[in-house]
Amino acid sequence: MPLSEHEQRMLEQMERALYAEDPKFATALEGSGLRTYTRRRVYQAVAGFLVGIALLMAGMVAKQIWISVVGFLVMLGCAVLAVTAWRKAPKPGEQQAAGAGGGASVDSPNSAGP
């Protein structure tokens, strides 16, 4: 559920107050959320992709098709996971803009209604 215009303004005001009071702490909090989680998720997907390649090759060497198929499916799943995580990752300066953009899209339907 998106924030109302009033709630969005209150949130932005609290963020500005936090930056004014303790900029070092505010900067540390900004980068520790979704970006770190997404980066970790992409690294896990890359590691899984490498495991998939190893399974694919092991299946070829052992002449066991099912191992190769499992390796391919692991590679496919990890590739999808990495791409979706990469697309959802906020850019370093984008977190502030995304909050302002979300409020604007909420206001558009409300202003058109009355």
MIDOSE-1310 file (N, C-alpha, C; in nm, 2 decimals, decimal comma, always signed):
residues 114
mpls	+0,08/-0,12/+0,00/+0,00/+0,00/+0,00/+0,09/+0,12/+0,00; +0,07/+0,21/-0,10/+0,16/+0,33/-0,11/+0,12/+0,43/+0,00; +0,22/+0,51/+0,03/+0,20/+0,62/+0,13/+0,12/+0,73/+0,07; +0,04/+0,80/+0,16/-0,03/+0,92/+0,11/+0,06/+1,03/+0,10
eheq	+0,02/+1,14/+0,04/+0,10/+1,26/+0,02/+0,15/+1,31/+0,15; +0,06/+1,32/+0,25/+0,10/+1,37/+0,38/+0,21/+1,28/+0,44; +0,19/+1,15/+0,43/+0,29/+1,05/+0,49/+0,42/+1,06/+0,42; +0,42/+1,08/+0,29/+0,54/+1,10/+0,21/+0,62/+1,22/+0,25
rmle	+0,54/+1,33/+0,27/+0,61/+1,46/+0,31/+0,67/+1,44/+0,45; +0,60/+1,37/+0,54/+0,65/+1,35/+0,68/+0,78/+1,26/+0,67; +0,78/+1,16/+0,59/+0,89/+1,07/+0,58/+1,01/+1,15/+0,52; +0,99/+1,23/+0,42/+1,10/+1,31/+0,36/+1,15/+1,41/+0,47
qmer	+1,06/+1,47/+0,55/+1,10/+1,56/+0,65/+1,19/+1,49/+0,76; +1,15/+1,37/+0,80/+1,23/+1,29/+0,89/+1,36/+1,26/+0,83; +1,37/+1,22/+0,70/+1,50/+1,19/+0,64/+1,59/+1,31/+0,64; +1,54/+1,43/+0,60/+1,62/+1,55/+0,60/+1,67/+1,58/+0,74
alya	+1,58/+1,56/+0,85/+1,63/+1,59/+0,98/+1,74/+1,49/+1,02; +1,73/+1,36/+0,98/+1,83/+1,27/+1,02/+1,96/+1,30/+0,95; +1,96/+1,34/+0,82/+2,08/+1,38/+0,75/+2,14/+1,51/+0,82; +2,06/+1,60/+0,86/+2,11/+1,72/+0,92/+2,17/+1,69/+1,06
edpk	+2,11/+1,60/+1,13/+2,16/+1,57/+1,27/+2,28/+1,49/+1,27; +2,28/+1,38/+1,18/+2,40/+1,29/+1,18/+2,42/+1,23/+1,04; +2,49/+1,31/+0,95/+2,50/+1,27/+0,82/+2,58/+1,14/+0,80; +2,68/+1,11/+0,88/+2,75/+0,99/+0,87/+2,67/+0,87/+0,90
fata	+2,58/+0,87/+1,00/+2,49/+0,76/+1,03/+2,39/+0,74/+0,92; +2,34/+0,85/+0,87/+2,23/+0,84/+0,77/+2,29/+0,78/+0,64; +2,42/+0,82/+0,61/+2,48/+0,76/+0,49/+2,50/+0,61/+0,51; +2,54/+0,57/+0,63/+2,56/+0,43/+0,66/+2,44/+0,35/+0,65
legs	+2,33/+0,41/+0,69/+2,20/+0,34/+0,68/+2,15/+0,33/+0,54; +2,18/+0,43/+0,46/+2,13/+0,43/+0,32/+2,18/+0,31/+0,24; +2,30/+0,28/+0,26/+2,36/+0,17/+0,17/+2,35/+0,03/+0,23; +2,29/+0,02/+0,35/+2,30/-0,11/+0,41/+2,17/-0,20/+0,38
glrt	+2,07/-0,14/+0,32/+1,95/-0,22/+0,30/+1,94/-0,30/+0,18; +1,86/-0,26/+0,09/+1,83/-0,35/-0,03/+1,95/-0,37/-0,12; +2,03/-0,27/-0,13/+2,15/-0,28/-0,22/+2,24/-0,39/-0,18; +2,27/-0,40/-0,05/+2,35/-0,51/+0,01/+2,29/-0,64/-0,01
ytrr	+2,16/-0,65/+0,02/+2,09/-0,78/+0,00/+2,09/-0,82/-0,15; +2,07/-0,73/-0,24/+2,07/-0,76/-0,38/+2,20/-0,80/-0,43; +2,31/-0,74/-0,38/+2,44/-0,77/-0,42/+2,48/-0,91/-0,38; +2,44/-0,94/-0,25/+2,46/-1,08/-0,20/+2,38/-1,18/-0,29
rvyq	+2,26/-1,15/-0,32/+2,18/-1,24/-0,40/+2,24/-1,27/-0,54; +2,30/-1,16/-0,60/+2,36/-1,18/-0,73/+2,49/-1,27/-0,72; +2,56/-1,25/-0,61/+2,68/-1,33/-0,59/+2,65/-1,47/-0,57; +2,54/-1,50/-0,50/+2,49/-1,64/-0,48/+2,45/-1,70/-0,61
avag	+2,38/-1,62/-0,69/+2,34/-1,67/-0,82/+2,46/-1,70/-0,91; +2,56/-1,62/-0,91/+2,68/-1,65/-0,99/+2,75/-1,78/-0,94; +2,76/-1,79/-0,81/+2,82/-1,92/-0,75/+2,73/-2,04/-0,79; +2,60/-2,03/-0,79/+2,52/-2,14/-0,83/+2,53/-2,17/-0,98
flvg	+2,55/-2,06/-1,06/+2,57/-2,08/-1,20/+2,69/-2,16/-1,23; +2,80/-2,13/-1,15/+2,93/-2,20/-1,17/+2,91/-2,35/-1,12; +2,83/-2,37/-1,02/+2,80/-2,51/-0,98/+2,72/-2,58/-1,09; +2,63/-2,51/-1,15/+2,56/-2,57/-1,27/+2,65/-2,61/-1,38
iall	+2,75/-2,52/-1,41/+2,84/-2,55/-1,52/+2,92/-2,68/-1,48; +2,96/-2,69/-1,35/+3,04/-2,80/-1,31/+2,95/-2,93/-1,32; +2,83/-2,92/-1,28/+2,74/-3,04/-1,30/+2,72/-3,08/-1,45; +2,71/-2,98/-1,53/+2,69/-3,00/-1,67/+2,81/-3,08/-1,73
magm	+2,93/-3,03/-1,69/+3,05/-3,09/-1,74/+3,07/-3,23/-1,68; +3,04/-3,24/-1,55/+3,05/-3,38/-1,49/+2,96/-3,48/-1,55; +2,84/-3,43/-1,59/+2,75/-3,52/-1,66/+2,80/-3,56/-1,79; +2,86/-3,47/-1,86/+2,92/-3,51/-1,99/+3,04/-3,61/-1,98
vakq	+3,12/-3,58/-1,88/+3,24/-3,67/-1,86/+3,19/-3,81/-1,81; +3,09/-3,82/-1,72/+3,04/-3,94/-1,67/+2,94/-4,01/-1,76; +2,91/-3,94/-1,87/+2,81/-3,99/-1,97/+2,67/-4,02/-1,90; +2,64/-3,93/-1,81/+2,51/-3,94/-1,74/+2,43/-3,82/-1,78
iwis	+2,33/-3,83/-1,87/+2,26/-3,72/-1,92/+2,18/-3,65/-1,81; +2,13/-3,72/-1,72/+2,04/-3,66/-1,61/+2,12/-3,56/-1,53; +2,25/-3,59/-1,51/+2,34/-3,49/-1,43/+2,36/-3,36/-1,51; +2,37/-3,38/-1,64/+2,39/-3,26/-1,73/+2,26/-3,18/-1,73
vvgf	+2,15/-3,25/-1,74/+2,02/-3,18/-1,74/+2,00/-3,10/-1,61; +2,03/-3,16/-1,50/+2,02/-3,10/-1,37/+2,11/-2,97/-1,36; +2,24/-2,99/-1,41/+2,33/-2,88/-1,42/+2,28/-2,76/-1,51; +2,22/-2,80/-1,62/+2,16/-2,69/-1,70/+2,04/-2,62/-1,63
lvml	+1,96/-2,70/-1,56/+1,85/-2,64/-1,49/+1,90/-2,55/-1,38; +2,00/-2,59/-1,31/+2,06/-2,50/-1,21/+2,12/-2,37/-1,27; +2,18/-2,39/-1,38/+2,24/-2,27/-1,45/+2,12/-2,18/-1,49; +2,02/-2,23/-1,55/+1,90/-2,15/-1,59/+1,84/-2,08/-1,47
gcav	+1,81/-2,15/-1,37/+1,75/-2,09/-1,25/+1,84/-1,98/-1,19; +1,97/-2,00/-1,18/+2,06/-1,90/-1,12/+2,07/-1,78/-1,21; +2,06/-1,80/-1,35/+2,07/-1,69/-1,44/+1,95/-1,60/-1,42; +1,83/-1,66/-1,41/+1,70/-1,59/-1,39/+1,71/-1,51/-1,26
lavt	+1,76/-1,58/-1,15/+1,77/-1,51/-1,02/+1,86/-1,39/-1,03; +1,97/-1,41/-1,09/+2,07/-1,30/-1,10/+2,02/-1,18/-1,18; +1,95/-1,21/-1,29/+1,90/-1,10/-1,38/+1,79/-1,02/-1,30; +1,70/-1,10/-1,24/+1,59/-1,03/-1,17/+1,64/-0,95/-1,05
awrk	+1,74/-1,01/-0,98/+1,79/-0,93/-0,87/+1,87/-0,81/-0,92; +1,94/-0,82/-1,03/+2,01/-0,71/-1,08/+1,92/-0,59/-1,13; +1,81/-0,63/-1,19/+1,71/-0,53/-1,23/+1,64/-0,46/-1,11; +1,62/-0,53/-1,00/+1,55/-0,47/-0,89/+1,65/-0,39/-0,80
apkp	+1,78/-0,40/-0,83/+1,87/-0,33/-0,74/+1,86/-0,18/-0,76; +1,85/-0,11/-0,65/+1,85/+0,04/-0,66/+1,99/+0,09/-0,69; +2,00/+0,19/-0,77/+2,13/+0,25/-0,80/+2,17/+0,34/-0,68; +2,29/+0,37/-0,66/+2,34/+0,45/-0,54/+2,26/+0,58/-0,52
geqq	+2,23/+0,66/-0,61/+2,16/+0,78/-0,59/+2,01/+0,77/-0,61; +1,96/+0,66/-0,65/+1,82/+0,64/-0,69/+1,73/+0,62/-0,58; +1,77/+0,59/-0,46/+1,68/+0,56/-0,35/+1,59/+0,68/-0,32; +1,65/+0,80/-0,31/+1,57/+0,92/-0,28/+1,47/+0,95/-0,39
aaga	+1,52/+0,93/-0,52/+1,43/+0,96/-0,63/+1,31/+0,87/-0,64; +1,34/+0,74/-0,60/+1,23/+0,64/-0,61/+1,12/+0,68/-0,51; +1,15/+0,73/-0,40/+1,05/+0,77/-0,30/+0,97/+0,88/-0,35; +1,03/+0,98/-0,41/+0,96/+1,09/-0,46/+0,87/+1,05/-0,58
ggga	+0,92/+0,96/-0,67/+0,85/+0,92/-0,78/+0,73/+0,84/-0,74; +0,74/+0,76/-0,63/+0,63/+0,68/-0,59/+0,51/+0,77/-0,54; +0,55/+0,88/-0,48/+0,44/+0,97/-0,43/+0,37/+1,04/-0,55; +0,45/+1,07/-0,65/+0,39/+1,14/-0,77/+0,29/+1,05/-0,84
svds	+0,32/+0,92/-0,85/+0,23/+0,83/-0,91/+0,11/+0,80/-0,83; +0,12/+0,81/-0,70/+0,00/+0,79/-0,62/-0,09/+0,92/-0,63; -0,03/+1,04/-0,64/-0,11/+1,16/-0,65/-0,18/+1,17/-0,78; -0,13/+1,11/-0,89/-0,20/+1,13/-1,02/-0,34/+1,07/-1,02
pnsa	-0,36/+0,95/-0,97/-0,50/+0,90/-0,98/-0,59/+0,98/-0,88; -0,53/+1,02/-0,77/-0,61/+1,09/-0,67/-0,66/+1,23/-0,72; -0,56/+1,30/-0,79/-0,60/+1,43/-0,84/-0,69/+1,42/-0,96; -0,69/+1,31/-1,03/-0,78/+1,30/-1,15/-0,92/+1,26/-1,10
gp	-0,93/+1,19/-0,98/-1,06/+1,15/-0,94/-1,16/+1,26/-0,90; -1,13/+1,36/-0,82/-1,22/+1,47/-0,79/-1,24/+1,56/-0,90
